[in-house]
Amino acid sequence: MRHSTIAMISLIGTVAFALPAMAQDDSSVAARPDTQSRAVQGQSNTTIVFRPADTSDLDASRLQTWGEFAEMHPKVAKTLAYKPSLINDDAYLLKNPELDAFFGAVLNERT
């Protein structure tokens, strides 16, 4: 009797967890990577589908230069990640002269 009860509970548990997984439709909009970003409104929910970002306009050498700076100055990089507006804050740049020098060097490369 005990073994059959345990078997029945296991079977019910397995079915309860398997049904939602089987109900997912692989042909849905979210499963297609070539779908453009858009919102589709249904009766009670909204589905948002995102495309990968286009990286063709990124300057890889400048990105690498920033990565090297960020490795050498992790505290500054983390602070800027949370509050990027500090780039334009003169008081912050005075406290971090290495950041000011980095931006000066990057600007000089562009001209």
MOPAC internal coordinates of N, CA, C and O (Angstrom, degrees):
PM7 1SCF
backbone

  N    0.0000 0     0.00 0     0.00 0    0    0    0
  C    1.4463 1     0.00 0     0.00 0    1    0    0
  C    1.5235 1   110.82 1     0.00 0    2    1    0
  O    1.2310 1   120.76 1   134.70 1    3    2    1
  N    1.3389 1   116.15 1   -45.30 1    3    2    1
  C    1.4628 1   120.23 1  -178.26 1    5    3    2
  C    1.5271 1   111.33 1   -64.38 1    6    5    3
  O    1.2310 1   120.19 1   139.36 1    7    6    5
  N    1.3344 1   117.23 1   -40.64 1    7    6    5
  C    1.4618 1   120.89 1  -179.85 1    9    7    6
  C    1.5237 1   111.46 1   -65.36 1   10    9    7
  O    1.2310 1   120.18 1   141.14 1   11   10    9
  N    1.3080 1   117.27 1   -38.86 1   11   10    9
  C    1.4568 1   119.50 1   179.86 1   13   11   10
  C    1.5280 1   111.20 1   -69.37 1   14   13   11
  O    1.2310 1   119.88 1   146.98 1   15   14   13
  N    1.3381 1   117.84 1   -33.02 1   15   14   13
  C    1.4614 1   121.44 1   177.26 1   17   15   14
  C    1.5257 1   110.26 1   -66.79 1   18   17   15
  O    1.2310 1   120.51 1   135.35 1   19   18   17
  N    1.3071 1   116.62 1   -44.65 1   19   18   17
  C    1.4594 1   121.26 1   178.77 1   21   19   18
  C    1.5247 1   110.39 1   -63.87 1   22   21   19
  O    1.2310 1   120.45 1   138.74 1   23   22   21
  N    1.3168 1   116.75 1   -41.26 1   23   22   21
  C    1.4559 1   120.77 1   178.62 1   25   23   22
  C    1.5280 1   110.88 1   -63.88 1   26   25   23
  O    1.2310 1   120.58 1   138.96 1   27   26   25
  N    1.3316 1   116.50 1   -41.04 1   27   26   25
  C    1.4692 1   120.96 1   179.76 1   29   27   26
  C    1.5323 1   110.18 1   -65.57 1   30   29   27
  O    1.2310 1   119.45 1   136.76 1   31   30   29
  N    1.3164 1   118.66 1   -43.24 1   31   30   29
  C    1.4690 1   122.17 1   178.94 1   33   31   30
  C    1.5249 1   110.04 1   -63.94 1   34   33   31
  O    1.2310 1   120.08 1   138.21 1   35   34   33
  N    1.3209 1   117.44 1   -41.79 1   35   34   33
  C    1.4632 1   121.09 1   177.85 1   37   35   34
  C    1.5178 1   111.65 1   -62.57 1   38   37   35
  O    1.2310 1   120.24 1   137.93 1   39   38   37
  N    1.3144 1   117.14 1   -42.07 1   39   38   37
  C    1.4542 1   121.69 1   179.56 1   41   39   38
  C    1.5264 1   110.80 1   -65.05 1   42   41   39
  O    1.2310 1   120.33 1   135.17 1   43   42   41
  N    1.3084 1   116.98 1   -44.83 1   43   42   41
  C    1.4632 1   120.86 1   179.70 1   45   43   42
  C    1.5325 1   110.11 1   -64.47 1   46   45   43
  O    1.2310 1   120.09 1   137.68 1   47   46   45
  N    1.3362 1   117.43 1   -42.32 1   47   46   45
  C    1.4628 1   121.13 1   178.26 1   49   47   46
  C    1.5162 1   112.27 1   -62.20 1   50   49   47
  O    1.2310 1   120.44 1   137.93 1   51   50   49
  N    1.3159 1   116.76 1   -42.07 1   51   50   49
  C    1.4540 1   121.20 1   179.48 1   53   51   50
  C    1.5241 1   110.98 1   -63.77 1   54   53   51
  O    1.2310 1   120.42 1   135.19 1   55   54   53
  N    1.3185 1   116.81 1   -44.81 1   55   54   53
  C    1.4640 1   121.38 1   179.67 1   57   55   54
  C    1.5296 1   110.02 1   -65.26 1   58   57   55
  O    1.2310 1   120.29 1   139.93 1   59   58   57
  N    1.3347 1   117.04 1   -40.07 1   59   58   57
  C    1.4660 1   120.59 1  -179.06 1   61   59   58
  C    1.5224 1   111.75 1   -62.26 1   62   61   59
  O    1.2310 1   120.05 1   143.65 1   63   62   61
  N    1.3251 1   117.52 1   -36.35 1   63   62   61
  C    1.4612 1   120.28 1   179.27 1   65   63   62
  C    1.5294 1   112.36 1   -85.47 1   66   65   63
  O    1.2310 1   119.82 1   154.58 1   67   66   65
  N    1.3110 1   117.94 1   -25.42 1   67   66   65
  C    1.4597 1   120.73 1  -177.50 1   69   67   66
  C    1.5168 1   112.69 1   -80.35 1   70   69   67
  O    1.2310 1   119.50 1   148.86 1   71   70   69
  N    1.3206 1   118.56 1   -31.14 1   71   70   69
  C    1.4630 1   121.00 1  -176.96 1   73   71   70
  C    1.5223 1   113.18 1   -59.59 1   74   73   71
  O    1.2310 1   118.42 1   132.43 1   75   74   73
  N    1.3408 1   120.62 1   -47.57 1   75   74   73
  C    1.4742 1   118.52 1   178.20 1   77   75   74
  C    1.5306 1   112.77 1   -61.33 1   78   77   75
  O    1.2310 1   120.31 1   144.29 1   79   78   77
  N    1.3153 1   117.02 1   -35.71 1   79   78   77
  C    1.4644 1   119.91 1   179.76 1   81   79   78
  C    1.5245 1   110.80 1   -68.79 1   82   81   79
  O    1.2310 1   120.16 1   142.31 1   83   82   81
  N    1.3131 1   117.30 1   -37.69 1   83   82   81
  C    1.4610 1   120.33 1   179.42 1   85   83   82
  C    1.5219 1   111.11 1   -74.05 1   86   85   83
  O    1.2310 1   119.77 1   156.35 1   87   86   85
  N    1.3228 1   118.05 1   -23.65 1   87   86   85
  C    1.4629 1   121.71 1  -178.22 1   89   87   86
  C    1.5231 1   112.64 1   -76.38 1   90   89   87
  O    1.2310 1   119.86 1   165.34 1   91   90   89
  N    1.3236 1   117.87 1   -14.66 1   91   90   89
  C    1.4552 1   120.37 1  -179.68 1   93   91   90
  C    1.5201 1   109.86 1   -70.33 1   94   93   91
  O    1.2310 1   121.07 1   -43.49 1   95   94   93
  N    1.3206 1   115.56 1   136.51 1   95   94   93
  C    1.4473 1   121.99 1  -177.74 1   97   95   94
  C    1.5215 1   109.29 1  -101.06 1   98   97   95
  O    1.2310 1   119.56 1   -63.52 1   99   98   97
  N    1.3200 1   118.44 1   116.48 1   99   98   97
  C    1.4679 1   122.39 1  -179.13 1  101   99   98
  C    1.5212 1   112.72 1   -68.77 1  102  101   99
  O    1.2310 1   119.54 1   161.21 1  103  102  101
  N    1.3047 1   118.48 1   -18.79 1  103  102  101
  C    1.4496 1   120.28 1  -178.62 1  105  103  102
  C    1.5225 1   111.75 1   -90.74 1  106  105  103
  O    1.2310 1   120.18 1  -168.84 1  107  106  105
  N    1.3215 1   117.26 1    11.16 1  107  106  105
  C    1.4589 1   120.37 1  -179.03 1  109  107  106
  C    1.5192 1   110.70 1   -68.99 1  110  109  107
  O    1.2310 1   120.30 1   -14.35 1  111  110  109
  N    1.3214 1   117.04 1   165.65 1  111  110  109
  C    1.4628 1   122.91 1  -178.72 1  113  111  110
  C    1.5268 1   110.45 1   -60.09 1  114  113  111
  O    1.2310 1   119.79 1   141.30 1  115  114  113
  N    1.3213 1   118.00 1   -38.70 1  115  114  113
  C    1.4569 1   121.34 1  -177.00 1  117  115  114
  C    1.5211 1   112.25 1   -66.61 1  118  117  115
  O    1.2310 1   119.72 1   156.52 1  119  118  117
  N    1.3279 1   118.13 1   -23.48 1  119  118  117
  C    1.4563 1   120.62 1  -177.34 1  121  119  118
  C    1.5207 1   112.63 1   -83.34 1  122  121  119
  O    1.2310 1   120.00 1   167.43 1  123  122  121
  N    1.3479 1   117.61 1   -12.57 1  123  122  121
  C    1.4579 1   120.71 1  -178.37 1  125  123  122
  C    1.5233 1   110.47 1   -94.69 1  126  125  123
  O    1.2310 1   119.34 1   -66.68 1  127  126  125
  N    1.3403 1   118.86 1   113.32 1  127  126  125
  C    1.4642 1   120.80 1  -176.73 1  129  127  126
  C    1.5171 1   113.97 1   -69.51 1  130  129  127
  O    1.2310 1   119.56 1   162.26 1  131  130  129
  N    1.3342 1   118.44 1   -17.74 1  131  130  129
  C    1.4576 1   120.32 1  -177.30 1  133  131  130
  C    1.5274 1   112.66 1   -86.68 1  134  133  131
  O    1.2310 1   119.84 1  -177.09 1  135  134  133
  N    1.3171 1   117.90 1     2.91 1  135  134  133
  C    1.4528 1   121.72 1  -178.30 1  137  135  134
  C    1.5209 1   110.08 1   -76.93 1  138  137  135
  O    1.2310 1   120.72 1   -43.40 1  139  138  137
  N    1.3285 1   116.24 1   136.60 1  139  138  137
  C    1.4565 1   120.29 1   179.09 1  141  139  138
  C    1.5237 1   109.84 1   -76.41 1  142  141  139
  O    1.2310 1   120.72 1   -19.26 1  143  142  141
  N    1.3470 1   116.24 1   160.74 1  143  142  141
  C    1.4482 1   121.41 1   178.45 1  145  143  142
  C    1.5191 1   109.82 1   -64.94 1  146  145  143
  O    1.2310 1   120.81 1   -52.10 1  147  146  145
  N    1.2897 1   116.05 1   127.90 1  147  146  145
  C    1.4473 1   120.34 1   176.88 1  149  147  146
  C    1.5150 1   109.11 1  -165.70 1  150  149  147
  O    1.2310 1   120.63 1   -18.29 1  151  150  149
  N    1.2916 1   116.40 1   161.71 1  151  150  149
  C    1.4530 1   121.92 1   176.50 1  153  151  150
  C    1.5181 1   108.22 1  -111.21 1  154  153  151
  O    1.2310 1   120.77 1   -48.37 1  155  154  153
  N    1.3285 1   116.13 1   131.63 1  155  154  153
  C    1.4494 1   121.61 1   178.48 1  157  155  154
  C    1.5151 1   106.92 1  -114.88 1  158  157  155
  O    1.2310 1   120.51 1   -62.00 1  159  158  157
  N    1.3197 1   116.63 1   118.00 1  159  158  157
  C    1.4558 1   119.28 1  -177.52 1  161  159  158
  C    1.5205 1   109.80 1   -93.48 1  162  161  159
  O    1.2310 1   121.77 1   -50.19 1  163  162  161
  N    1.3084 1   114.22 1   129.81 1  163  162  161
  C    1.4510 1   120.99 1   175.89 1  165  163  162
  C    1.5180 1   109.00 1  -108.03 1  166  165  163
  O    1.2310 1   120.49 1    17.54 1  167  166  165
  N    1.3007 1   116.66 1  -162.46 1  167  166  165
  C    1.4555 1   120.54 1  -178.24 1  169  167  166
  C    1.5226 1   111.74 1   -68.78 1  170  169  167
  O    1.2310 1   120.20 1   139.76 1  171  170  169
  N    1.3251 1   117.23 1   -40.24 1  171  170  169
  C    1.4563 1   118.29 1  -175.51 1  173  171  170
  C    1.5277 1   114.27 1  -133.36 1  174  173  171
  O    1.2310 1   120.15 1  -174.42 1  175  174  173
  N    1.3285 1   117.32 1     5.58 1  175  174  173
  C    1.4582 1   118.23 1  -179.72 1  177  175  174
  C    1.5239 1   110.91 1  -149.27 1  178  177  175
  O    1.2310 1   121.27 1   -11.98 1  179  178  177
  N    1.3089 1   115.17 1   168.02 1  179  178  177
  C    1.4559 1   122.32 1   177.64 1  181  179  178
  C    1.5163 1   108.24 1  -126.76 1  182  181  179
  O    1.2310 1   120.12 1   -46.91 1  183  182  181
  N    1.3207 1   117.37 1   133.09 1  183  182  181
  C    1.4591 1   121.94 1   177.64 1  185  183  182
  C    1.5172 1   107.84 1  -109.38 1  186  185  183
  O    1.2310 1   120.25 1   -52.23 1  187  186  185
  N    1.3287 1   117.13 1   127.77 1  187  186  185
  C    1.4574 1   121.97 1   177.83 1  189  187  186
  C    1.5219 1   107.79 1  -113.08 1  190  189  187
  O    1.2310 1   120.89 1   -53.08 1  191  190  189
  N    1.3180 1   115.90 1   126.92 1  191  190  189
  C    1.4547 1   121.71 1  -178.46 1  193  191  190
  C    1.5184 1   107.44 1  -115.80 1  194  193  191
  O    1.2310 1   120.19 1   -49.31 1  195  194  193
  N    1.3395 1   117.25 1   130.69 1  195  194  193
  C    1.4580 1   122.01 1  -177.47 1  197  195  194
  C    1.5173 1   110.85 1  -113.59 1  198  197  195
  O    1.2310 1   121.28 1   -35.09 1  199  198  197
  N    1.3273 1   115.16 1   144.91 1  199  198  197
  C    1.4587 1   121.80 1   172.44 1  201  199  198
  C    1.5155 1   108.78 1   -98.28 1  202  201  199
  O    1.2310 1   119.95 1   -25.42 1  203  202  201
  N    1.3143 1   117.71 1   154.58 1  203  202  201
  C    1.4653 1   119.60 1   174.23 1  205  203  202
  C    1.5246 1   110.22 1   -61.58 1  206  205  203
  O    1.2310 1   120.93 1   -31.60 1  207  206  205
  N    1.3211 1   115.82 1   148.40 1  207  206  205
  C    1.4663 1   120.83 1   179.75 1  209  207  206
  C    1.5243 1   110.14 1   -66.98 1  210  209  207
  O    1.2310 1   121.12 1   -32.84 1  211  210  209
  N    1.3152 1   115.47 1   147.16 1  211  210  209
  C    1.4592 1   121.39 1   176.93 1  213  211  210
  C    1.5252 1   107.97 1   -83.87 1  214  213  211
  O    1.2310 1   120.19 1   -61.81 1  215  214  213
  N    1.3031 1   117.24 1   118.19 1  215  214  213
  C    1.4630 1   121.65 1  -177.38 1  217  215  214
  C    1.5191 1   112.84 1  -102.17 1  218  217  215
  O    1.2310 1   119.81 1  -170.94 1  219  218  217
  N    1.3210 1   117.96 1     9.06 1  219  218  217
  C    1.4618 1   120.23 1  -175.45 1  221  219  218
  C    1.5262 1   112.79 1   -67.55 1  222  221  219
  O    1.2310 1   119.85 1   157.78 1  223  222  221
  N    1.3332 1   117.89 1   -22.22 1  223  222  221
  C    1.4574 1   119.58 1  -178.23 1  225  223  222
  C    1.5317 1   113.07 1   -97.46 1  226  225  223
  O    1.2310 1   119.59 1  -171.52 1  227  226  225
  N    1.3264 1   118.39 1     8.48 1  227  226  225
  C    1.4619 1   121.56 1   177.72 1  229  227  226
  C    1.5226 1   110.76 1   -82.58 1  230  229  227
  O    1.2310 1   121.03 1   -41.56 1  231  230  229
  N    1.3317 1   115.63 1   138.44 1  231  230  229
  C    1.4515 1   121.41 1   175.53 1  233  231  230
  C    1.5324 1   107.24 1   -88.67 1  234  233  231
  O    1.2310 1   120.34 1   -77.05 1  235  234  233
  N    1.3104 1   116.95 1   102.95 1  235  234  233
  C    1.4599 1   122.25 1  -173.93 1  237  235  234
  C    1.5299 1   112.54 1   -61.23 1  238  237  235
  O    1.2310 1   119.78 1   143.90 1  239  238  237
  N    1.3202 1   118.02 1   -36.10 1  239  238  237
  C    1.4637 1   119.52 1  -178.33 1  241  239  238
  C    1.5296 1   110.68 1   -68.99 1  242  241  239
  O    1.2310 1   120.19 1   141.12 1  243  242  241
  N    1.3285 1   117.23 1   -38.88 1  243  242  241
  C    1.4756 1   119.80 1   177.42 1  245  243  242
  C    1.5153 1   110.69 1   -68.61 1  246  245  243
  O    1.2310 1   120.40 1   142.87 1  247  246  245
  N    1.3225 1   116.84 1   -37.13 1  247  246  245
  C    1.4583 1   120.41 1   177.19 1  249  247  246
  C    1.5238 1   110.43 1   -64.96 1  250  249  247
  O    1.2310 1   120.19 1   139.80 1  251  250  249
  N    1.3069 1   117.25 1   -40.20 1  251  250  249
  C    1.4622 1   121.52 1   177.50 1  253  251  250
  C    1.5300 1   110.66 1   -65.55 1  254  253  251
  O    1.2310 1   120.39 1   139.67 1  255  254  253
  N    1.3368 1   116.86 1   -40.33 1  255  254  253
  C    1.4643 1   121.00 1   178.41 1  257  255  254
  C    1.5233 1   109.76 1   -60.99 1  258  257  255
  O    1.2310 1   120.41 1   135.80 1  259  258  257
  N    1.3464 1   116.81 1   -44.20 1  259  258  257
  C    1.4658 1   119.69 1   178.09 1  261  259  258
  C    1.5264 1   110.33 1   -64.42 1  262  261  259
  O    1.2310 1   119.88 1   139.79 1  263  262  261
  N    1.3372 1   117.83 1   -40.21 1  263  262  261
  C    1.4635 1   120.95 1   178.65 1  265  263  262
  C    1.5183 1   112.21 1   -59.78 1  266  265  263
  O    1.2310 1   120.74 1   139.40 1  267  266  265
  N    1.3228 1   116.19 1   -40.60 1  267  266  265
  C    1.4697 1   120.39 1   177.79 1  269  267  266
  C    1.5238 1   110.71 1   -66.01 1  270  269  267
  O    1.2310 1   120.16 1   137.45 1  271  270  269
  N    1.3337 1   117.30 1   -42.55 1  271  270  269
  C    1.4689 1   120.58 1   177.19 1  273  271  270
  C    1.5249 1   110.09 1   -62.17 1  274  273  271
  O    1.2310 1   120.46 1   135.89 1  275  274  273
  N    1.3224 1   116.72 1   -44.11 1  275  274  273
  C    1.4578 1   121.10 1  -178.36 1  277  275  274
  C    1.5283 1   111.81 1   -63.15 1  278  277  275
  O    1.2310 1   120.21 1   144.67 1  279  278  277
  N    1.3334 1   117.20 1   -35.33 1  279  278  277
  C    1.4643 1   120.38 1   176.92 1  281  279  278
  C    1.5233 1   111.27 1   -66.36 1  282  281  279
  O    1.2310 1   120.67 1   142.38 1  283  282  281
  N    1.3359 1   116.33 1   -37.62 1  283  282  281
  C    1.4671 1   120.30 1  -179.11 1  285  283  282
  C    1.5290 1   111.94 1   -78.85 1  286  285  283
  O    1.2310 1   119.86 1   156.93 1  287  286  285
  N    1.3452 1   117.88 1   -23.07 1  287  286  285
  C    1.4629 1   122.63 1  -177.66 1  289  287  286
  C    1.5307 1   109.81 1  -132.83 1  290  289  287
  O    1.2310 1   120.07 1  -112.01 1  291  290  289
  N    1.3409 1   117.47 1    67.99 1  291  290  289
  C    1.4666 1   119.91 1  -173.82 1  293  291  290
  C    1.5340 1   113.70 1   -63.90 1  294  293  291
  O    1.2310 1   120.08 1   147.39 1  295  294  293
  N    1.3244 1   117.46 1   -32.61 1  295  294  293
  C    1.4666 1   119.54 1  -179.20 1  297  295  294
  C    1.5317 1   110.30 1   -66.40 1  298  297  295
  O    1.2310 1   120.36 1   136.05 1  299  298  297
  N    1.3245 1   116.91 1   -43.95 1  299  298  297
  C    1.4653 1   121.25 1   178.56 1  301  299  298
  C    1.5344 1   109.80 1   -63.74 1  302  301  299
  O    1.2310 1   120.28 1   135.57 1  303  302  301
  N    1.3235 1   117.06 1   -44.43 1  303  302  301
  C    1.4673 1   121.05 1  -179.06 1  305  303  302
  C    1.5248 1   111.11 1   -62.43 1  306  305  303
  O    1.2310 1   120.30 1   138.42 1  307  306  305
  N    1.3215 1   117.02 1   -41.58 1  307  306  305
  C    1.4661 1   120.78 1   179.85 1  309  307  306
  C    1.5247 1   110.64 1   -66.55 1  310  309  307
  O    1.2310 1   120.59 1   137.88 1  311  310  309
  N    1.3216 1   116.47 1   -42.12 1  311  310  309
  C    1.4614 1   120.51 1   178.76 1  313  311  310
  C    1.5218 1   110.61 1   -61.55 1  314  313  311
  O    1.2310 1   120.38 1   135.65 1  315  314  313
  N    1.3373 1   116.88 1   -44.35 1  315  314  313
  C    1.4588 1   120.58 1   179.65 1  317  315  314
  C    1.5283 1   112.08 1   -68.32 1  318  317  315
  O    1.2310 1   120.31 1   150.36 1  319  318  317
  N    1.3201 1   117.02 1   -29.64 1  319  318  317
  C    1.4642 1   119.70 1   177.57 1  321  319  318
  C    1.5283 1   110.49 1   -64.60 1  322  321  319
  O    1.2310 1   120.84 1   142.73 1  323  322  321
  N    1.3296 1   116.00 1   -37.27 1  323  322  321
  C    1.4626 1   120.05 1  -179.80 1  325  323  322
  C    1.5253 1   113.07 1   -84.04 1  326  325  323
  O    1.2310 1   120.41 1   152.84 1  327  326  325
  N    1.3275 1   116.82 1   -27.16 1  327  326  325
  C    1.4655 1   119.71 1  -178.84 1  329  327  326
  C    1.5296 1   109.48 1  -143.59 1  330  329  327
  O    1.2310 1   119.90 1  -101.73 1  331  330  329
  N    1.3244 1   117.80 1    78.27 1  331  330  329
  C    1.4675 1   121.41 1  -176.20 1  333  331  330
  C    1.5218 1   113.90 1   -64.62 1  334  333  331
  O    1.2310 1   119.59 1   161.53 1  335  334  333
  N    1.3164 1   118.39 1   -18.47 1  335  334  333
  C    1.4683 1   120.15 1   179.66 1  337  335  334
  C    1.5246 1   111.94 1   -65.33 1  338  337  335
  O    1.2310 1   119.83 1   165.29 1  339  338  337
  N    1.3333 1   117.94 1   -14.71 1  339  338  337
  C    1.4719 1   120.94 1   177.71 1  341  339  338
  C    1.5286 1   112.16 1   -64.66 1  342  341  339
  O    1.2310 1   120.12 1   163.47 1  343  342  341
  N    1.3200 1   117.38 1   -16.53 1  343  342  341
  C    1.4613 1   120.96 1   177.44 1  345  343  342
  C    1.5232 1   110.11 1   -58.75 1  346  345  343
  O    1.2310 1   120.49 1   146.89 1  347  346  345
  N    1.3330 1   116.68 1   -33.11 1  347  346  345
  C    1.4668 1   121.78 1  -178.44 1  349  347  346
  C    1.5284 1   112.84 1   -96.25 1  350  349  347
  O    1.2310 1   120.01 1  -173.91 1  351  350  349
  N    1.3186 1   117.59 1     6.09 1  351  350  349
  C    1.4638 1   121.88 1  -177.34 1  353  351  350
  C    1.5361 1   108.93 1   -93.37 1  354  353  351
  O    1.2310 1   120.87 1   -69.44 1  355  354  353
  N    1.3439 1   115.94 1   110.56 1  355  354  353
  C    1.4672 1   120.32 1  -178.27 1  357  355  354
  C    1.5238 1   112.41 1   -61.34 1  358  357  355
  O    1.2310 1   120.01 1   143.26 1  359  358  357
  N    1.3280 1   117.59 1   -36.74 1  359  358  357
  C    1.4657 1   120.74 1   179.20 1  361  359  358
  C    1.5275 1   110.71 1   -63.61 1  362  361  359
  O    1.2310 1   120.28 1   140.03 1  363  362  361
  N    1.3361 1   117.06 1   -39.97 1  363  362  361
  C    1.4638 1   120.43 1   178.73 1  365  363  362
  C    1.5260 1   110.58 1   -67.22 1  366  365  363
  O    1.2310 1   120.57 1   139.63 1  367  366  365
  N    1.3319 1   116.52 1   -40.37 1  367  366  365
  C    1.4613 1   119.99 1   179.01 1  369  367  366
  C    1.5296 1   111.46 1   -66.09 1  370  369  367
  O    1.2310 1   119.98 1   146.72 1  371  370  369
  N    1.3407 1   117.64 1   -33.28 1  371  370  369
  C    1.4658 1   120.17 1   176.39 1  373  371  370
  C    1.5201 1   111.31 1   -66.83 1  374  373  371
  O    1.2310 1   120.56 1   145.31 1  375  374  373
  N    1.3402 1   116.53 1   -34.69 1  375  374  373
  C    1.4713 1   120.68 1   177.87 1  377  375  374
  C    1.5261 1   111.72 1   -74.00 1  378  377  375
  O    1.2310 1   120.51 1   157.45 1  379  378  377
  N    1.3203 1   116.63 1   -22.55 1  379  378  377
  C    1.4723 1   122.10 1  -177.40 1  381  379  378
  C    1.5216 1   109.80 1  -127.08 1  382  381  379
  O    1.2310 1   120.22 1  -104.95 1  383  382  381
  N    1.3351 1   117.19 1    75.05 1  383  382  381
  C    1.4687 1   119.90 1  -176.45 1  385  383  382
  C    1.5342 1   113.27 1   -62.26 1  386  385  383
  O    1.2310 1   119.90 1   153.06 1  387  386  385
  N    1.3369 1   117.79 1   -26.94 1  387  386  385
  C    1.4637 1   119.55 1   178.41 1  389  387  386
  C    1.5274 1   111.00 1   -66.15 1  390  389  387
  O    1.2310 1   120.22 1   146.82 1  391  390  389
  N    1.3344 1   117.18 1   -33.18 1  391  390  389
  C    1.4636 1   120.80 1   176.69 1  393  391  390
  C    1.5267 1   110.13 1   -70.13 1  394  393  391
  O    1.2310 1   120.66 1   137.41 1  395  394  393
  N    1.3121 1   116.34 1   -42.59 1  395  394  393
  C    1.4593 1   120.91 1   178.08 1  397  395  394
  C    1.5298 1   110.24 1   -61.06 1  398  397  395
  O    1.2310 1   120.80 1   137.53 1  399  398  397
  N    1.3355 1   116.07 1   -42.47 1  399  398  397
  C    1.4693 1   120.46 1   178.41 1  401  399  398
  C    1.5355 1   110.81 1   -65.57 1  402  401  399
  O    1.2310 1   120.64 1   140.96 1  403  402  401
  N    1.3256 1   116.39 1   -39.04 1  403  402  401
  C    1.4641 1   120.57 1   178.47 1  405  403  402
  C    1.5250 1   110.57 1   -60.88 1  406  405  403
  O    1.2310 1   120.36 1   131.74 1  407  406  405
  N    1.3240 1   116.92 1   -48.26 1  407  406  405
  C    1.4650 1   119.66 1  -179.87 1  409  407  406
  C    1.5261 1   111.06 1   -66.56 1  410  409  407
  O    1.2310 1   119.96 1   144.51 1  411  410  409
  N    1.3247 1   117.67 1   -35.49 1  411  410  409
  C    1.4569 1   120.30 1   176.01 1  413  411  410
  C    1.5170 1   111.23 1   -62.11 1  414  413  411
  O    1.2310 1   120.40 1   137.77 1  415  414  413
  N    1.3393 1   116.85 1   -42.23 1  415  414  413
  C    1.4660 1   120.97 1   179.35 1  417  415  414
  C    1.5244 1   110.80 1   -67.09 1  418  417  415
  O    1.2310 1   120.00 1   139.60 1  419  418  417
  N    1.3284 1   117.60 1   -40.40 1  419  418  417
  C    1.4654 1   121.00 1  -179.89 1  421  419  418
  C    1.5348 1   109.93 1   -65.95 1  422  421  419
  O    1.2310 1   120.16 1   138.80 1  423  422  421
  N    1.3262 1   117.30 1   -41.20 1  423  422  421
  C    1.4590 1   120.20 1   179.15 1  425  423  422
  C    1.5179 1   111.30 1   -66.45 1  426  425  423
  O    1.2310 1   120.34 1   143.70 1  427  426  425
  N    1.3392 1   116.96 1   -36.30 1  427  426  425
  C    1.4551 1   119.54 1   178.16 1  429  427  426
  C    1.5246 1   112.34 1   -67.11 1  430  429  427
  O    1.2310 1   120.24 1   149.22 1  431  430  429
  N    1.3341 1   117.15 1   -30.78 1  431  430  429
  C    1.4737 1   121.56 1   177.76 1  433  431  430
  C    1.5149 1   110.45 1   -66.23 1  434  433  431
  O    1.2310 1   120.12 1   145.97 1  435  434  433
  N    1.3171 1   117.38 1   -34.03 1  435  434  433
  C    1.4679 1   121.57 1  -176.05 1  437  435  434
  C    1.5159 1   112.18 1   -73.54 1  438  437  435
  O    1.2310 1   120.13 1   152.76 1  439  438  437
  N    1.3260 1   117.35 1   -27.24 1  439  438  437
  C    1.4599 1   119.60 1  -176.55 1  441  439  438
  C    1.4907 1   113.24 1   -92.81 1  442  441  439
  O    1.2310 1   120.10 1   180.00 1  443  442  441

